[in-house]
């Protein structure tokens, strides 16, 4: 089984929730265009003014996506 990695984009401020949700729309469009499976993709609330857009991908896609999409950070999924 491939290791999975969470690619994370962070958004802060009063529009953080809407921005994170909108970012997911573009990530889904990108995934479809590039034929990359969407295992998990979600917006998570860290606090009322801090949201994260998260895309869980197989490790084989990480280097390419990191270069092309510039996530703020990433971590192995447990």
N, C-alpha and C positions, 0 to 999 in steps of 0.2 A: 504493500500500500504506500502511495506517495504521501510524503509529509504535506500538510496544508499550512498555508501562511495567510494571516490576516493583513491585507493592505489597508492602511488607515489614513483617511483625510480628516482633519479637524477643523471645526468651524465654531467661532465664538461671536457673541453679541446677540441682540434681540432677534435677529433674523436667522440665527444659527440652525434652527430646526428646518425651516423652509429651504435654506441653502443646502443643507446636507441631503434633504429629500430630492432636491432638484439635481444635485450632483449624481445621485444614484441613477436618474434618468439617463444622463450622459454615459455613465459607466455601463448601463445595460445596452445602450445603443452601440457602444464600442465593442462590448463582448459579442454581440450579435454579428456585427460587421467583421470581426476578426475570428469568428467561430471558436470562441473560448467559452467553455462551460461555466455557467453560473451556479456554483455550489450553494453559496450563501451570500446574500447582498442585503445589507440593512443599515438603517440609521439608528444610532443608539444615543440616548440622552445620558450624558455624564453629569450635567447639572442644568438648571433651566436655561442658561445662556451658553452652553457648551455641548455641541453634538458632534458625533463622529459618523462618517460614512465608511462602512466596512465592506470589503469584498474579499471573501475567502477563496483562494486559488491554490491549485497544486503547485508545489515548489518549482516544478519545471518551467512555469510561466513567470516566476518572480523577477528574474534579471531583466527580461524584455519589458515587462509592465512597469518596473521601477524606473527604467530609463525613459519610457514613453509617457507615463502618466504622472510621474513625480508624487507618489504618496508622501505624506508627512512622516510616516513611520510604518513599521511592520513588525509582526511578531509571529512566532510559531503558534499554531493552534493546538491546544491540548485536548 
